[in-house]
Amino acid sequence: MAETEYGVELPNGDVHWGTALGRPITTPEARKTFLEIVQNTAREIGYPEDEFVGRYKWRTRDIEVSLKPWQLTDPSALPIEEPEAEPNV
């Protein structure tokens, strides 16, 4: 089963998934609010709104979701433990 995740590409090329600039972007309503914030920012700083907003891009990626149950002790779900270094004698 695949799930689509939304992200936003910032003007500097960084892509943020789930949140951007401290705001959630996971739902259509949250993305609308993010757009409104970017539009308001453009107006507040006197930047042409279309040009300012055009510097941001929505991105999507498909995440493959596996619903396989695992035991809590399954080593594949835990961090890899590094062996302790032997002391130099």
N, C-alpha and C positions, 0 to 999 in steps of 0.2 A: 504494500500500500504506500503510495507517495503522497506527501503533503507539501503544499507550496508555501514557502516562507518569503515574506516581503522584506526588502531592505531599501535603503536610500543611498545613492552615491552623492557625496558632498562635492562641492566645487574643487577641492584639492585631490579628488580621485579616490578617497577612502570610501569604502562601502560599509555601512553599519546595518546589522541585522537585529530585528526585534525592538531596538531603541535607537534614536538618533538625536543628538544634541539634548540628551536627557529626557526625551519624550518617547512614549511608546508608539510604535507604528505597526502593531500586530493585527489591528482590525481596520475595516474600512473607515469607521468613525474616527479612529485615532489618526489614520493617514490624512483624512480631511482636515482635522485639527492641525496637524503638522503643516499641511499646505497653507492653511490660513495664517499660521505663525510666520511662515516664510514670506507670504504676501504682505503681512503687516510690517515685518521687519524692513522690507524694501521701501514701503511707504514712509516709515519712520526715519529712514536714513536718506530719503530723497533719491533713491536709485530707481531707474525705470523698472517697474514691476515685472513685465514680461522677460526682460533681460536677466534680472536677478533670479527669478523663479526658474528660468531656463537653464541655470547653472547646476540645478539639482536634477537627479534622475531616479525614478523608481527602478529597482532591480528585483528579480525573483529568482528563486532556486528551488528545485524539487528535492525534498528530503525523503529518503526511503525509510519507512517506519516498519520496524519489526516488533511484533507483539509476542515474541518467544519468551516464556517465563524462564528465569534463571534463579538458581539458589543464591542467596546473599553471599555465600562463601565461594562462589565461582571465581577462580583467579582471573578470568578474562575481564571481569568487571572491576577489578581492584588495581591499584597502582603497582607498577613493577618495582619490587624491592631490590635495591642494589646490595650486593654482598659487601659486608664490612671489610675495609682494607686491613690487611695484616700489618701490625706495627713493625716498623724497621728496628731491628735489634743490633 
